[in-house]
Amino acid sequence: MRDDAGVDEAQSVRQPLKLLADAAGGSRGIVTTTAASALGISRKRLQRLVTKGALIREAHGVYRLVGSEVGLAERALVATTHTSGVISHQTAAQLWGYRGAGFEGEAIHVTVRHGCHPCRRPGMIVHLTRRTLEGLTTRRAGVEVTRPLRTMLDIAGEALDDKQLQGFLDYCVAEHLLSIRSLERYVSSTGRGIKGLARLRRVVERLCEVDSVAEARLVDLLVTAGVERPETQYSIRLGGRFLGRVDLAWPDRRVALELDGYRYHSDSRTFVNDRERGNRIVASGWILLRTTPASVHEAPHLVVSDLKAVLGRSSTVA
């Protein structure tokens, strides 16, 4: 004998669940009460599906289909749906692919426009902003997220050290997510009194410090450590042919040291030209070392020890 009541009960779950699954196909299994209502599925029916174990209530007005994936992107989507905000700070950095120290936390960072009053929930850090986000967000992994420029500023205002901030900056430049020139323009055009701005300017200025002042500091470091004073802005020639100019040079040993800054090495054409110049210099018999302002600032002992080792092995040119 057929149990009609059991069939009806199963259909009462399958039918709305299929509608919800079709509607949630592009939203990683996330369903809102608004979307459900448009399908003719009431809040009461949603609660019944939760009771039956077919849905999981993630937040007020936000549900997830049982069996759907629960990764960073899915948790971020729940946060933005719940708050009507955008993913920002360390979570935005993770969605851009960065996995550095200080960015591994489980909490989801979301920025909400000032005047909104989102219900907060465990595992979510809500930031309020009065500044416009227009032009500073995009969609990534199906979630609205701050662009790298704005993400850099947000992170600069967090309790991370300069090395962690620089790590994300290095990643963005290497992955061509932003250029130092665009970051310089952004921090110079952004108004005063913004959290993290002064710190971000300081980090950018230090990374871009490739001029006579930076060279003088490096020379002082080397001489103080007992290294023979180098010639600066030395032109290397072979048989009268100009090969290139290097920042510091010890011509009698054919050793050169380049101080590579982000400002002049963050676009592809400059990078290629610089490497071709370096290859010509090395092919002519020179040893070419490279360092950065960040390395000089954070690990000067390594810069000195590497240079001393090379100079010690290099014979004086007759």
FIBA-529523 format. One record per atom (N, C-alpha, C): x, y, z; residue in three letters. Coordinates in pm, whole numbers, padded with zeros to 5 digits, always signed. Example, Ala and Ser with C-alpha at 12.3 -4.5 7.8 and 13.67 -1.06 7.14 Angstrom:
+01319-00569+00780ALA/+01230-00450+00780ALA/+01320-00330+00780ALA/+01285-00225+00708SER/+01367-00106+00714SER/+01290+00003+00787SER/
//
This chain:
+00085-00120+00000MET/+00000+00000+00000MET/+00088+00124+00000MET/+00061+00218-00091ARG/+00144+00336-00103ARG/+00115+00436+00006ARG/+00222+00488+00061ASP/+00209+00587+00168ASP/+00204+00725+00104ASP/+00084+00775+00071ASP/+00070+00903+00004ASP/+00122+01018+00089ASP/+00105+01005+00220ALA/+00152+01112+00310ALA/+00303+01125+00303ALA/+00374+01010+00293GLY/+00520+01014+00284GLY/+00567+01072+00153GLY/+00495+01040+00044VAL/+00530+01094-00088VAL/+00510+01244-00089VAL/+00398+01289-00035ASP/+00370+01432-00030ASP/+00475+01506+00051ASP/+00516+01443+00161GLU/+00617+01506+00248GLU/+00750+01518+00174GLU/+00789+01413+00102ALA/+00916+01417+00027ALA/+00911+01521-00083ALA/+00796+01530-00151GLN/+00783+01629-00257GLN/+00786+01771-00203GLN/+00733+01788-00082SER/+00733+01921-00021SER/+00874+01970+00008SER/+00968+01876+00016VAL/+01108+01911+00036VAL/+01179+01925-00098VAL/+01156+01825-00190ARG/+01229+01822-00316ARG/+01195+01939-00407ARG/+01070+01971-00419GLN/+01028+02074-00514GLN/+01087+02212-00483GLN/+01068+02263-00360PRO/+01129+02394-00332PRO/+01281+02388-00330PRO/+01334+02272-00290LEU/+01479+02259-00285LEU/+01538+02266-00425LEU/+01470+02207-00525LYS/+01518+02214-00663LYS/+01514+02357-00713LYS/+01407+02429-00681LEU/+01399+02569-00720LEU/+01513+02650-00658LEU/+01539+02625-00532LEU/+01647+02698-00463LEU/+01783+02662-00521LEU/+01805+02533-00551ALA/+01933+02489-00606ALA/+01958+02553-00742ALA/+01853+02561-00826ASP/+01867+02625-00957ASP/+01899+02774-00941ASP/+01831+02837-00847ALA/+01852+02981-00826ALA/+01989+03010-00767ALA/+02042+02916-00687ALA/+02169+02937-00618ALA/+02288+02886-00698ALA/+02263+02843-00821GLY/+02372+02787-00903GLY/+02487+02882-00923GLY/+02458+03012-00934GLY/+02565+03109-00955GLY/+02610+03179-00829GLY/+02557+03134-00715SER/+02594+03200-00588SER/+02649+03101-00487SER/+02713+02996-00537ARG/+02785+02901-00452ARG/+02696+02838-00345ARG/+02571+02812-00377GLY/+02482+02745-00283GLY/+02422+02836-00178GLY/+02441+02966-00192ILE/+02388+03061-00095ILE/+02250+03110-00141ILE/+02155+03111-00049VAL/+02018+03152-00079VAL/+01976+03258+00021VAL/+01910+03363-00026THR/+01857+03466+00063THR/+01705+03455+00069THR/+01647+03511+00173THR/+01502+03510+00185THR/+01438+03590+00071THR/+01507+03694+00025THR/+01456+03774-00086THR/+01447+03691-00213THR/+01554+03615-00241ALA/+01555+03530-00361ALA/+01450+03420-00350ALA/+01437+03364-00230ALA/+01338+03258-00209ALA/+01197+03311-00226ALA/+01172+03430-00177SER/+01039+03490-00188SER/+01001+03511-00334SER/+01099+03548-00416ALA/+01074+03567-00558ALA/+01033+03436-00626ALA/+01071+03323-00565LEU/+01035+03192-00618LEU/+00906+03140-00556LEU/+00846+03221-00468GLY/+00722+03180-00404GLY/+00744+03093-00281GLY/+00866+03095-00228ILE/+00900+03014-00110ILE/+00907+03106+00011ILE/+00822+03083+00107SER/+00810+03171+00223SER/+00919+03143+00325SER/+00934+03234+00419ARG/+01028+03214+00531ARG/+00991+03089+00609ARG/+00863+03067+00625LYS/+00817+02949+00700LYS/+00862+02822+00630LYS/+00852+02821+00495ARG/+00896+02703+00420ARG/+01047+02686+00430ARG/+01120+02795+00429LEU/+01266+02788+00446LEU/+01301+02727+00581LEU/+01231+02770+00685GLN/+01258+02716+00818GLN/+01226+02567+00823GLN/+01120+02526+00749ARG/+01085+02384+00745ARG/+01197+02304+00678ARG/+01258+02362+00573LEU/+01369+02295+00506LEU/+01492+02285+00597LEU/+01510+02386+00682VAL/+01618+02381+00780VAL/+01593+02266+00878VAL/+01469+02256+00924THR/+01432+02149+01018THR/+01452+02011+00956THR/+01424+02001+00826LYS/+01439+01873+00756LYS/+01585+01841+00722LYS/+01675+01937+00748GLY/+01816+01913+00721GLY/+01857+01938+00578GLY/+01774+02010+00500ALA/+01808+02039+00361ALA/+01876+02174+00345ALA/+01858+02265+00440LEU/+01919+02396+00440LEU/+01990+02422+00572LEU/+02089+02509+00567ILE/+02157+02553+00689ILE/+02143+02704+00697ILE/+02097+02754+00809ARG/+02083+02898+00827ARG/+02220+02954+00866ARG/+02278+03035+00777GLU/+02411+03091+00800GLU/+02404+03224+00876GLU/+02304+03303+00849ALA/+02288+03434+00913ALA/+02144+03477+00891ALA/+02109+03589+00948HIS/+01973+03639+00932HIS/+01943+03664+00784HIS/+01845+03589+00732GLY/+01806+03606+00592GLY/+01898+03539+00492GLY/+01995+03461+00540VAL/+02091+03395+00450VAL/+02099+03246+00483VAL/+02082+03162+00382TYR/+02084+03017+00399TYR/+02183+02955+00301TYR/+02226+02832+00334ARG/+02317+02759+00245ARG/+02262+02619+00223ARG/+02266+02573+00099LEU/+02221+02439+00066LEU/+02315+02336+00127LEU/+02259+02237+00192VAL/+02341+02130+00250VAL/+02418+02060+00138VAL/+02547+02038+00161GLY/+02631+01972+00062GLY/+02710+02067-00024GLY/+02677+02197-00019SER/+02754+02294-00096SER/+02888+02320-00028SER/+02987+02361-00107GLU/+03122+02383-00057GLU/+03126+02500+00041GLU/+03212+02486+00143VAL/+03227+02593+00241VAL/+03375+02633+00248VAL/+03417+02720+00155GLY/+03554+02771+00155GLY/+03554+02920+00185GLY/+03669+02982+00160LEU/+03681+03125+00187LEU/+03580+03206+00105LEU/+03569+03174-00024ALA/+03478+03250-00110ALA/+03334+03235-00064ALA/+03296+03116-00019GLU/+03160+03094+00026GLU/+03131+03170+00155GLU/+03226+03168+00249ARG/+03207+03242+00373ARG/+03206+03392+00348ARG/+03288+03436+00250ALA/+03289+03578+00214ALA/+03155+03619+00153ALA/+03098+03531+00071LEU/+02969+03562+00009LEU/+02860+03573+00114LEU/+02864+03487+00214VAL/+02767+03497+00325VAL/+02781+03632+00395VAL/+02906+03673+00419ALA/+02930+03800+00489ALA/+02877+03919+00409ALA/+02905+03922+00278THR/+02859+04036+00198THR/+02707+04035+00182THR/+02649+03918+00171THR/+02504+03908+00160THR/+02436+03951+00289THR/+02495+03913+00400HIS/+02439+03943+00531HIS/+02448+04091+00565HIS/+02555+04157+00521THR/+02580+04296+00561THR/+02556+04397+00450THR/+02542+04351+00325SER/+02537+04439+00207SER/+02665+04521+00195SER/+02777+04462+00240GLY/+02907+04528+00233GLY/+02996+04467+00127GLY/+03125+04498+00134VAL/+03223+04443+00040VAL/+03337+04380+00120VAL/+03397+04276+00066ILE/+03509+04209+00132ILE/+03631+04300+00124ILE/+03704+04311+00235SER/+03815+04406+00243SER/+03926+04352+00332SER/+04030+04436+00354HIS/+04140+04406+00446HIS/+04205+04271+00415HIS/+04239+04193+00519GLN/+04313+04068+00498GLN/+04236+03967+00414GLN/+04102+03965+00427THR/+04023+03871+00348THR/+04031+03906+00200THR/+04029+04035+00167ALA/+04044+04076+00027ALA/+04179+04031-00026ALA/+04284+04048+00055ALA/+04418+04005+00013ALA/+04420+03855-00017ALA/+04352+03777+00065GLN/+04346+03632+00041GLN/+04271+03600-00089GLN/+04162+03673-00115LEU/+04088+03648-00238LEU/+04169+03690-00361LEU/+04264+03784-00343TRP/+04353+03820-00453TRP/+04467+03720-00467TRP/+04469+03618-00380GLY/+04566+03510-00393GLY/+04682+03515-00298GLY/+04686+03612-00206TYR/+04801+03626-00117TYR/+04784+03535+00005TYR/+04894+03469+00045ARG/+04891+03376+00158ARG/+05006+03402+00256ARG/+05043+03529+00273GLY/+05156+03562+00358GLY/+05123+03559+00506GLY/+05228+03574+00588ALA/+05212+03575+00734ALA/+05123+03691+00776ALA/+05033+03663+00871GLY/+04942+03765+00920GLY/+04812+03772+00845GLY/+04798+03687+00740PHE/+04678+03692+00656PHE/+04602+03559+00660PHE/+04634+03474+00758GLU/+04575+03340+00758GLU/+04450+03329+00844GLU/+04406+03437+00908GLY/+04295+03431+01002GLY/+04165+03381+00941GLY/+04082+03320+01025GLU/+03954+03266+00981GLU/+03847+03374+00972GLU/+03865+03486+01044ALA/+03763+03591+01044ALA/+03751+03655+00905ALA/+03629+03687+00867ILE/+03602+03750+00740ILE/+03589+03901+00761ILE/+03672+03979+00691HIS/+03668+04125+00700HIS/+03573+04179+00593HIS/+03480+04262+00633VAL/+03386+04321+00538VAL/+03370+04470+00571VAL/+03372+04553+00470THR/+03355+04697+00489THR/+03213+04737+00447THR/+03150+04814+00535VAL/+03012+04856+00513VAL/+03008+05008+00509VAL/+02932+05061+00419ARG/+02919+05206+00406ARG/+02856+05265+00531ARG/+02908+05380+00574HIS/+02862+05444+00695HIS/+02713+05475+00685HIS/+02642+05450+00794GLY/+02499+05471+00794GLY/+02423+05341+00794GLY/+02489+05235+00746CYS/+02429+05101+00753CYS/+02454+05045+00893CYS/+02365+04961+00938HIS/+02379+04903+01071HIS/+02362+04751+01061HIS/+02466+04682+01010PRO/+02454+04537+00992PRO/+02455+04462+01124PRO/+02384+04351+01126CYS/+02389+04264+01243CYS/+02522+04189+01240CYS/+02597+04203+01345ARG/+02727+04136+01351ARG/+02709+03992+01394ARG/+02802+03907+01351ARG/+02796+03766+01387ARG/+02936+03714+01409ARG/+02951+03604+01482PRO/+03084+03548+01508PRO/+03156+03516+01378PRO/+03288+03540+01379GLY/+03368+03510+01262GLY/+03366+03618+01156GLY/+03309+03734+01189MET/+03300+03843+01094MET/+03349+03972+01160MET/+03438+04044+01093ILE/+03486+04174+01141ILE/+03433+04281+01048ILE/+03349+04370+01101VAL/+03283+04471+01019VAL/+03354+04605+01036VAL/+03392+04666+00923HIS/+03454+04798+00922HIS/+03356+04897+00858HIS/+03342+05013+00918LEU/+03255+05117+00863LEU/+03341+05222+00792LEU/+03293+05273+00681THR/+03368+05375+00608THR/+03275+05487+00565THR/+03326+05610+00575ARG/+03254+05727+00524ARG/+03297+05759+00381ARG/+03412+05703+00341ARG/+03466+05735+00209ARG/+03399+05650+00102ARG/+03386+05707-00016THR/+03324+05635-00126THR/+03410+05516-00167THR/+03345+05409-00205LEU/+03415+05291-00256LEU/+03399+05280-00408LEU/+03339+05383-00468GLU/+03316+05381-00611GLU/+03450+05373-00687GLU/+03458+05276-00775GLY/+03580+05256-00853GLY/+03689+05180-00779GLY/+03666+05148-00653LEU/+03768+05080-00572LEU/+03730+04937-00539LEU/+03624+04886-00601THR/+03585+04748-00580THR/+03565+04678-00713THR/+03567+04547-00709THR/+03540+04466-00827THR/+03486+04333-00778THR/+03457+04243-00869ARG/+03411+04110-00829ARG/+03522+04008-00852ARG/+03542+03924-00753ARG/+03643+03820-00762ARG/+03589+03697-00689ARG/+03599+03582-00754ALA/+03544+03458-00698ALA/+03396+03474-00666ALA/+03327+03558-00746GLY/+03184+03576-00726GLY/+03146+03668-00612GLY/+03243+03740-00557VAL/+03219+03824-00440VAL/+03269+03966-00469VAL/+03196+04068-00421GLU/+03244+04205-00434GLU/+03359+04227-00336GLU/+03472+04273-00386VAL/+03593+04284-00305VAL/+03666+04413-00340VAL/+03737+04470-00242THR/+03814+04591-00269THR/+03930+04559-00363THR/+03961+04653-00452ARG/+04076+04637-00541ARG/+04205+04646-00461ARG/+04318+04597-00518PRO/+04445+04597-00444PRO/+04485+04733-00387PRO/+04461+04843-00461LEU/+04498+04976-00410LEU/+04428+05006-00278LEU/+04296+04989-00276ARG/+04221+05016-00154ARG/+04255+04913-00046ARG/+04278+04788-00086THR/+04315+04684+00011THR/+04445+04719+00081THR/+04543+04774+00006MET/+04669+04815+00066MET/+04647+04919+00174MET/+04562+05018+00147LEU/+04535+05123+00245LEU/+04464+05066+00367LEU/+04368+04978+00345ASP/+04296+04917+00457ASP/+04392+04839+00548ASP/+04479+04761+00487ILE/+04571+04678+00564ILE/+04672+04764+00639ILE/+04711+04877+00581ALA/+04807+04966+00647ALA/+04753+05018+00779ALA/+04621+05020+00795GLY/+04560+05066+00919GLY/+04539+04956+01020GLY/+04581+04834+00988GLU/+04563+04720+01077GLU/+04687+04698+01164GLU/+04674+04607+01261ALA/+04783+04579+01354ALA/+04881+04478+01295ALA/+04933+04509+01177LEU/+05036+04428+01114LEU/+05164+04510+01109LEU/+05280+04444+01108ASP/+05403+04521+01101ASP/+05435+04556+00956ASP/+05534+04644+00938ASP/+05568+04692+00804ASP/+05612+04579+00712ASP/+05677+04478+00768LYS/+05725+04366+00686LYS/+05607+04289+00627LYS/+05501+04271+00707GLN/+05382+04201+00656GLN/+05311+04284+00549GLN/+05304+04415+00572LEU/+05246+04505+00473LEU/+05328+04503+00345LEU/+05459+04506+00359GLN/+05547+04503+00243GLN/+05535+04371+00167GLN/+05510+04261+00240GLY/+05494+04132+00175GLY/+05377+04132+00077GLY/+05266+04192+00119PHE/+05151+04200+00030PHE/+05180+04293-00088PHE/+05253+04402-00061LEU/+05290+04494-00168LEU/+05380+04424-00269LEU/+05479+04349-00221ASP/+05567+04273-00311ASP/+05485+04180-00401ASP/+05389+04112-00340TYR/+05306+04016-00413TYR/+05226+04088-00523TYR/+05164+04200-00488CYS/+05082+04275-00585CYS/+05165+04323-00703CYS/+05288+04371-00675VAL/+05374+04418-00783VAL/+05418+04300-00870VAL/+05457+04189-00807ALA/+05504+04072-00882ALA/+05393+04013-00969ALA/+05269+04017-00919GLU/+05157+03961-00994GLU/+05090+04063-01085GLU/+05149+04183-01093HIS/+05096+04290-01178HIS/+04952+04329-01140HIS/+04922+04320-01010LEU/+04792+04365-00960LEU/+04789+04516-00943LEU/+04906+04574-00920LEU/+04919+04719-00915LEU/+05064+04756-00942LEU/+05086+04881-00972SER/+05222+04931-00992SER/+05253+05031-00882SER/+05380+05049-00855ILE/+05420+05144-00753ILE/+05377+05286-00794ILE/+05384+05314-00923ARG/+05344+05448-00969ARG/+05197+05475-00936ARG/+05110+05377-00959SER/+04968+05397-00929SER/+04946+05408-00779SER/+05023+05333-00700LEU/+05010+05342-00555LEU/+05057+05478-00505LEU/+05166+05529-00563GLU/+05214+05662-00525GLU/+05110+05769-00556GLU/+05049+05759-00675ARG/+04946+05856-00711ARG/+04827+05847-00616ARG/+04792+05726-00580TYR/+04676+05705-00493TYR/+04698+05765-00355TYR/+04814+05736-00294VAL/+04838+05786-00158VAL/+04859+05937-00157VAL/+04906+05993-00270SER/+04928+06138-00274SER/+04797+06213-00296SER/+04698+06146-00360SER/+04571+06213-00387SER/+04467+06188-00278SER/+04496+06092-00191THR/+04401+06059-00084THR/+04411+06162+00027THR/+04298+06201+00082GLY/+04294+06307+00183GLY/+04361+06272+00314GLY/+04375+06371+00399ARG/+04440+06352+00528ARG/+04345+06289+00630ARG/+04405+06247+00741GLY/+04325+06196+00852GLY/+04266+06058+00828GLY/+04319+05984+00732ILE/+04267+05851+00702ILE/+04357+05747+00767ILE/+04296+05655+00836LYS/+04369+05553+00909LYS/+04460+05474+00815LYS/+04588+05464+00851GLY/+04683+05385+00774GLY/+04753+05461+00664GLY/+04706+05582+00630LEU/+04762+05653+00515LEU/+04907+05694+00538LEU/+04936+05754+00655ALA/+05073+05798+00683ALA/+05170+05680+00680ALA/+05126+05568+00735ARG/+05212+05450+00738ARG/+05235+05396+00597ARG/+05132+05392+00516LEU/+05147+05342+00381LEU/+05240+05432+00300LEU/+05227+05563+00317ARG/+05318+05655+00249ARG/+05462+05630+00289ARG/+05485+05605+00417ARG/+05621+05582+00466ARG/+05680+05455+00404ARG/+05602+05348+00398VAL/+05649+05222+00341VAL/+05678+05239+00192VAL/+05589+05307+00121VAL/+05607+05327-00023VAL/+05731+05413-00050VAL/+05748+05518+00029GLU/+05865+05605+00010GLU/+05994+05528+00032GLU/+05996+05441+00133ARG/+06117+05364+00160ARG/+06146+05265+00047ARG/+06041+05199-00003LEU/+06060+05102-00110LEU/+06104+05169-00240LEU/+06061+05293-00260CYS/+06092+05364-00385CYS/+06217+05451-00373CYS/+06290+05437-00267GLU/+06401+05526-00239GLU/+06525+05483-00317GLU/+06531+05513-00446VAL/+06647+05481-00528VAL/+06698+05611-00589VAL/+06783+05681-00517ASP/+06840+05807-00563ASP/+06971+05828-00490ASP/+07027+05947-00502SER/+07157+05973-00441SER/+07154+05957-00289SER/+07040+05989-00226VAL/+07030+05975-00079VAL/+07040+05829-00040VAL/+06965+05742-00110ALA/+06968+05600-00079ALA/+07107+05541-00105ALA/+07169+05583-00216GLU/+07303+05534-00247GLU/+07403+05576-00140GLU/+07389+05700-00093ALA/+07480+05749+00011ALA/+07466+05667+00138ALA/+07343+05632+00172ARG/+07321+05549+00291ARG/+07385+05412+00275ARG/+07371+05356+00155LEU/+07429+05224+00130LEU/+07582+05231+00135LEU/+07639+05333+00075VAL/+07784+05348+00078VAL/+07833+05363+00222VAL/+07764+05442+00302ASP/+07802+05458+00443ASP/+07797+05325+00517ASP/+07694+05247+00489LEU/+07681+05115+00551LEU/+07800+05027+00517LEU/+07839+05025+00388LEU/+07947+04938+00342LEU/+08082+04983+00398LEU/+08108+05114+00393VAL/+08237+05165+00441VAL/+08250+05142+00592VAL/+08142+05165+00665THR/+08143+05141+00810THR/+08172+04995+00841THR/+08127+04906+00753ALA/+08148+04762+00773ALA/+08285+04716+00723ALA/+08368+04810+00675GLY/+08503+04775+00634GLY/+08519+04742+00487GLY/+08419+04774+00406VAL/+08428+04749+00262VAL/+08493+04870+00194VAL/+08579+04842+00098GLU/+08644+04951+00023GLU/+08537+05040-00041GLU/+08557+05172-00034ARG/+08459+05265-00088ARG/+08443+05244-00239ARG/+08319+05229-00286PRO/+08297+05204-00429PRO/+08288+05333-00510PRO/+08294+05320-00639GLU/+08261+05430-00728GLU/+08111+05425-00754GLU/+08048+05542-00759THR/+07903+05547-00778THR/+07869+05589-00920THR/+07754+05538-00968GLN/+07706+05567-01104GLN/+07818+05546-01206GLN/+07875+05427-01199TYR/+07992+05392-01281TYR/+07947+05338-01418TYR/+08006+05389-01525SER/+07975+05344-01661SER/+08069+05230-01700SER/+08013+05117-01735ILE/+08092+05000-01775ILE/+08101+04996-01927ILE/+08223+04982-01977ARG/+08246+04978-02121ARG/+08332+04857-02156ARG/+08316+04810-02276LEU/+08397+04700-02326LEU/+08444+04735-02466LEU/+08577+04756-02480GLY/+08632+04794-02610GLY/+08574+04925-02659GLY/+08548+05016-02567GLY/+08491+05146-02603GLY/+08340+05146-02618GLY/+08278+05028-02611ARG/+08131+05019-02626ARG/+08065+05029-02489ARG/+07968+05118-02476PHE/+07898+05137-02350PHE/+07802+05020-02326PHE/+07818+04954-02209LEU/+07732+04840-02174LEU/+07620+04879-02078LEU/+07649+04975-01993GLY/+07547+05016-01896GLY/+07609+05087-01779GLY/+07523+05152-01701ARG/+07568+05223-01581ARG/+07516+05148-01459ARG/+07602+05133-01360VAL/+07564+05063-01237VAL/+07572+05160-01119VAL/+07498+05128-01014ASP/+07492+05218-00898ASP/+07625+05224-00824ASP/+07681+05108-00789LEU/+07809+05102-00717LEU/+07901+05005-00789LEU/+08028+05038-00794ALA/+08122+04952-00866ALA/+08259+04951-00800ALA/+08326+04835-00811TRP/+08464+04817-00772TRP/+08536+04773-00900TRP/+08572+04869-00985PRO/+08625+04836-01119PRO/+08747+04747-01118PRO/+08835+04763-01019ASP/+08957+04682-01019ASP/+08926+04534-00995ASP/+08808+04505-00943ARG/+08767+04366-00922ARG/+08652+04324-01014ARG/+08605+04419-01095ARG/+08493+04395-01184ARG/+08370+04342-01108ARG/+08340+04409-01000VAL/+08222+04376-00918VAL/+08132+04499-00912VAL/+08004+04479-00932ALA/+07908+04588-00929ALA/+07791+04551-00839ALA/+07730+04653-00780LEU/+07614+04632-00693LEU/+07503+04728-00737LEU/+07387+04673-00769GLU/+07272+04752-00810GLU/+07172+04764-00695GLU/+07120+04884-00677LEU/+07019+04910-00576LEU/+06885+04921-00648LEU/+06813+04808-00654ASP/+06689+04802-00733ASP/+06571+04856-00653ASP/+06506+04956-00707GLY/+06388+05013-00642GLY/+06263+04977-00719GLY/+06151+04979-00651TYR/+06025+04941-00712TYR/+05979+05040-00819TYR/+06006+05167-00799ARG/+05954+05267-00893ARG/+06003+05240-01034ARG/+06128+05195-01048TYR/+06187+05178-01181TYR/+06184+05033-01229TYR/+06124+04946-01151HIS/+06124+04804-01189HIS/+05986+04741-01178HIS/+05882+04822-01179SER/+05748+04767-01160SER/+05667+04757-01288SER/+05725+04794-01404ASP/+05656+04771-01530ASP/+05740+04678-01615ASP/+05675+04601-01701SER/+05741+04491-01771SER/+05853+04537-01864SER/+05834+04648-01937ARG/+05936+04693-02033ARG/+06064+04733-01962ARG/+06051+04809-01853THR/+06168+04851-01776THR/+06239+04729-01718THR/+06160+04634-01669PHE/+06218+04512-01611PHE/+06301+04438-01715PHE/+06245+04421-01836VAL/+06316+04349-01942VAL/+06444+04423-01982VAL/+06435+04555-02001ASN/+06553+04633-02040ASN/+06664+04622-01935ASN/+06623+04626-01809ASP/+06720+04620-01700ASP/+06790+04484-01698ASP/+06715+04378-01721ARG/+06775+04244-01720ARG/+06866+04224-01841ARG/+06830+04278-01955GLU/+06916+04268-02074GLU/+07047+04343-02050GLU/+07038+04461-01990ARG/+07159+04537-01956ARG/+07246+04458-01860ARG/+07183+04397-01760GLY/+07259+04317-01663GLY/+07329+04199-01729GLY/+07262+04135-01823ASN/+07323+04021-01893ASN/+07446+04065-01972ASN/+07439+04182-02037ARG/+07554+04232-02113ARG/+07673+04256-02019ARG/+07645+04311-01902ILE/+07752+04340-01806ILE/+07815+04211-01756ILE/+07734+04112-01723VAL/+07785+03984-01674VAL/+07864+03913-01784VAL/+07814+03918-01908ALA/+07882+03852-02019ALA/+08019+03912-02046ALA/+08038+04038-02005SER/+08167+04103-02028SER/+08269+04067-01920SER/+08230+03986-01823GLY/+08323+03940-01721GLY/+08303+04002-01583GLY/+08199+04082-01566TRP/+08172+04143-01436TRP/+08082+04053-01352TRP/+08093+04068-01220ILE/+07999+04005-01126ILE/+07900+04114-01084ILE/+07773+04088-01105LEU/+07670+04187-01075LEU/+07580+04138-00963LEU/+07584+04207-00850LEU/+07496+04176-00737LEU/+07381+04276-00735LEU/+07269+04235-00675ARG/+07153+04323-00663ARG/+07100+04322-00520ARG/+07052+04438-00478THR/+06985+04447-00349THR/+06871+04548-00363THR/+06794+04565-00258THR/+06680+04658-00259THR/+06687+04746-00135THR/+06620+04861-00138PRO/+06615+04946-00018PRO/+06559+04870+00103PRO/+06461+04782+00079ALA/+06404+04705+00189ALA/+06507+04612+00251ALA/+06590+04548+00167SER/+06693+04457+00219SER/+06798+04534+00298SER/+06836+04652+00248VAL/+06934+04734+00319VAL/+06879+04777+00454VAL/+06750+04804+00459HIS/+06687+04849+00583HIS/+06670+04735+00682HIS/+06628+04617+00633GLU/+06589+04509+00723GLU/+06700+04407+00747GLU/+06790+04386+00652ALA/+06896+04286+00669ALA/+07029+04338+00617ALA/+07079+04449+00670PRO/+07205+04507+00619PRO/+07323+04413+00633PRO/+07321+04327+00736HIS/+07433+04235+00757HIS/+07445+04136+00641HIS/+07332+04097+00582LEU/+07336+04004+00469LEU/+07390+04073+00344LEU/+07351+04198+00322VAL/+07402+04274+00209VAL/+07554+04285+00218VAL/+07603+04318+00337VAL/+07748+04334+00359VAL/+07821+04202+00343VAL/+07769+04095+00405SER/+07839+03966+00401SER/+07846+03910+00260SER/+07738+03924+00183ASP/+07739+03874+00045ASP/+07841+03950-00040ASP/+07845+04081-00022LEU/+07939+04161-00100LEU/+08083+04130-00062LEU/+08109+04118+00068LYS/+08245+04087+00112LYS/+08292+03952+00057LYS/+08200+03854+00053ALA/+08237+03722+00002ALA/+08276+03729-00145ALA/+08200+03806-00223VAL/+08231+03818-00367VAL/+08360+03896-00388VAL/+08377+04006-00317LEU/+08501+04085-00331LEU/+08622+04004-00289LEU/+08604+03920-00190GLY/+08715+03839-00142GLY/+08759+03735-00243GLY/+08667+03689-00327ARG/+08699+03589-00428ARG/+08744+03649-00560ARG/+08721+03778-00577SER/+08752+03843-00705SER/+08896+03894-00707SER/+08966+03860-00812SER/+09105+03904-00826SER/+09110+04045-00880SER/+09214+04117-00839THR/+09233+04253-00889THR/+09270+04248-01036THR/+09203+04332-01117VAL/+09230+04335-01260VAL/+09358+04412-01285VAL/+09448+04351-01362ALA/+09577+04417-01388ALA/+09558+04537-01478ALA/
//
